[in-house]
Amino acid sequence: MSGDLTTAAMSMAPVRAPAATSNVARAQKAGKEFEGVFITQMLGQMFSGISTDGPFGGGQGESMFRSLMLDEYGKQISAQGGIGLASNVTAQLLKHQEEAQQAQTAAATVAQSVSDKSVSPAGSAP
């Protein structure tokens, strides 16, 4: 059994670094999703002390499906405007991606200039 897991893990694609994007819609979607997960976690803490027993409680079924309900609550709250976290996350994503792109461009420029300097002109002796 453990050999199967090892083989499966080795056959998985390597993890890639996040690619910079200027696609604002994708960054906004990621910001909304993050906000939804954050709200879900907050709601989970709020509901953790509430028991599911009583005359109208759902008992064990309610406790099993509560996480699904809270996940949907988080998504819906985020879709209706949320708590203002999505816009900040989106702005930071775009900022960091832009900085990474600038750093990558600068590194490529430096590498190219070093490469150009190391090549001696044709016809000259070392």
C-alpha positions, 0 to 999 in steps of 0.5 A, spaced: 500 500 500 505 504 501 509 503 495 502 505 491 502 512 495 510 513 493 509 511 486 503 516 485 507 521 489 513 521 484 508 521 478 505 527 480 507 534 476 512 538 479 510 544 483 511 550 479 512 557 482 505 562 481 506 565 474 505 573 474 499 575 471 496 582 468 489 579 468 485 583 473 479 578 473 483 572 475 486 576 481 479 578 483 476 571 483 482 569 487 481 575 492 473 573 493 475 566 494 480 567 499 475 572 502 470 566 502 474 561 506 476 566 511 469 568 512 467 560 513 473 559 518 470 565 522 463 562 522 466 555 524 469 558 530 462 562 531 458 555 531 463 551 534 460 552 541 453 551 539 450 544 540 445 540 535 441 537 540 434 539 543 427 538 540 428 541 533 436 540 533 438 536 527 442 531 532 448 528 528 446 529 521 446 537 523 453 536 526 456 532 520 453 537 515 455 543 518 461 545 515 458 544 508 453 549 510 458 554 513 462 553 507 456 556 503 454 561 508 462 564 507 461 563 499 454 567 499 457 572 504 463 574 500 459 574 493 454 579 497 460 584 498 463 580 504 467 584 509 472 588 504 477 583 504 477 581 497 479 588 494 485 588 499 487 581 497 486 583 489 490 589 490 496 585 494 496 580 489 497 584 483 502 588 486 506 582 488 505 579 481 508 586 478 514 586 483 516 579 481 515 581 473 519 587 474 525 583 478 524 577 473 525 583 467 531 586 471 535 579 472 534 578 465 537 584 463 543 583 468 544 576 465 544 579 458 549 584 459 554 580 463 553 575 457 554 580 452 561 582 456 563 575 456 563 574 449 570 577 446 569 581 439 571 577 433 578 577 431 581 579 437 586 575 441 585 573 448 
